[in-house]
Amino acid sequence: GPNAAFVAMHADLAVAFPQELRLRLVDATRLATRAENDGGARLVMLGAEPTRNETGFGYAIPGEALDVDAGAAEVSGGARVAARRVLRFTEKPGPLLAEQLVEQGAFWHTGMLVCTAGHALDALARHTPELEMGMPALAAGKLDRFSGLIQSISIERGLLERTRDLVVLPVDCGWDDVGTWSALRRVRELDDTG
């Protein structure tokens, strides 16, 4: 139903600390569902602190912290990590802009987004005109018709760059994208044949 929480997750990622990721996903789900219950639905993305200027990732510029009760997650050692409103989301910036975004304290989009089903559909209908023609077919459960009526666009460009109710929850789980061979080398040791 519309209040069901879900996680949209890219398939080409790796994490060094799976338990930390699980905890942050639970926190993100609480943020998304609490907001829905309070009438202030939001999309919650997990954000990783950049370790380099990367042109293949999305970046979220954090704004004000949510209040402690609604937006803080407890991490190991009892510290609190505040979820923050996103001022601007930029998908796959050029090299100079990526450098500037890192300097401004942006978080990488980990490819993990949490929200309720109803809010996701409402947000897509409001912000993504590329999907407009197919939304009635989607509502009717006619997925083949839906996919034949829409224009292809990523959720990052179609929704995250356009919405104003995006929140970033920092996560320190040793995340990396492994969509390329060079990226895979960062998270896996080479075998004897390289």
N, C-alpha and C positions, 0 to 999 in steps of 0.2 A: 504494500500500500504506500501512499504518499509519505507517511512518516517513517518508513523503513530507511535505516542508515545503510550506506554502502561505501565501498572504497573502490575507486578507479585507480588501477596501478599499471604502470608500464611493465612490460615483460622483460626488458633488457636492462635490469639493474642488479647490483650485487650489494650486499651489506655484510660488514664484518661482525656486527653485534646484533643478531636477530632478536634477542630478548628486548633490547632497547627499542628496536623498531616496533615490536608488538605493543610495548607500553605506550609509545607515542601514538600509535594508531588508536588505542583505547581512549587516550586523552583527546585526540582529534574527533573521535566519534562522540564523546561527551560534549565537546564544544558545538559540534554541528547539531546534535539532537536537542541540547539545552536551548540553543538559539531558536530552533524551530518551535519548541514549546513556549518560549517567551515571546513569540511573534516576530523575532528578528533573525530569520534564517540566514545562514551564511555558508559559504564554501570554505573548507579548511584544507589548505595544502601543507604538506610537510616540506620544510625547507632545510637545506644543508648549507653550512658555511663554505663558501668557495675556497679552494686551495690553489686556484690558477685562473687566468682569464680564459674562458671557454666559450667559443662562438656557437656551439651546438646545443646549449642548454637554455632554459628559460630562467629569468631573474625576477625576483620580487623585491621591491624597495619597501622596507618596513616603515610603518608609521607608528601611531600611538599604541601603547600596550592596552589590551583589554583589561578590565578590572580583575583583581586577583581571584575572586571567587569564580568568575566565568571563564577566565582565560589562562590560568597558570597550571602548569603540569609539574608534578614533583619528579625530580630526577634523583639518581643515586646520591646518597649523602644528604638528602633532605633539601637540596637547593630547589628553587623554583625557576622555571623557564616560562617567560611570558609569551603568550600568543599575541601577535601584533596585527593590526589592520594593514592591508597592503595599499600603499599609495599608488603604485604603478607596477604593472607586470609587463615585461618585455621578453618576447620569445626570440631566441637565436639572434642576438645582436651581432653587429660587426665587431672586429677586434678592438677598435678604439672605444666603442660604446661599452663593450664587455669590461674593459679595463676601468672605465669610469663607474660602471655599476658596482664593481667589486670595491672600489674606493669609497663609494657611498654607503657601503654596508649591506648591499643586497644579499639575499639568500638565493641559492640555486633551487629551482623547482625539481624535486626528486621524482616527479612523475606519479606522485601519490596524492590523490584528492579525495576528501571525505565530505559527504553531505547527505541529505535525505533525498529520496527519490523525487518527491513532489517539488522540492526546491530546485533540484537539478533541472527538471523538466520546465518549470516556470522560468528559470534563469536562461535556459537555452532558447525558449520561445521569445523572451524579451530581447536578448542580446545577439542572437545568431540568425539573421535573416536568411542565411544560406540553407537553413533547415525548415523555413516557414512552410513551404509547399508540402512537405512531407509530414508535418506534425499531426494532421487529422488521421493519416494512415497509421502513424505510430500509436496514437490513442486507440485506434481500432484493432491494434495488434497485427496489422498487415505489414510485416517487416520487409518483405520483398518490395512492396509498393513504396514504402518509406525510402528505402535505399535507392530506388529508381527515380525518386522525385527531388532529392536533395542535391546540393552542390557539396563536394567534398571540402572539408575544412577541419583542421585539428582543433581539439578542445582548447589548446593553449591560445591559438590566434582567434578562434571563434568566440570563446567565452572569457578566458582568464584575462586577456588584454582589454576586454570591454566592460567587465563587471566592476561594481564598486563595493561589493560585499564579500570580498576575498580576504581571508585571514591566513597568515603564515604561522605555523607552529614549528619552531626550530627542533631539529632532531640531530643527535650526534651518534649515528649508528654505523659509521664507516661506510657511508653510501657512495656508490659510484655508478655511472652509466657504463654499460659494457656493450654498446651498440656497434663498436668497431674492433678490429683486431688489436690495434694499439691500446684501446681501453681495456681489453681483456687482459693484457699483459700487466696492467696495474693491479689486478685483483687475483691473479693466478700465477703460480710459479711455473716457469718453463720446464718441460721434461728434458731428458737427456739429449734429445734430438733438436731442441729449441722450439 
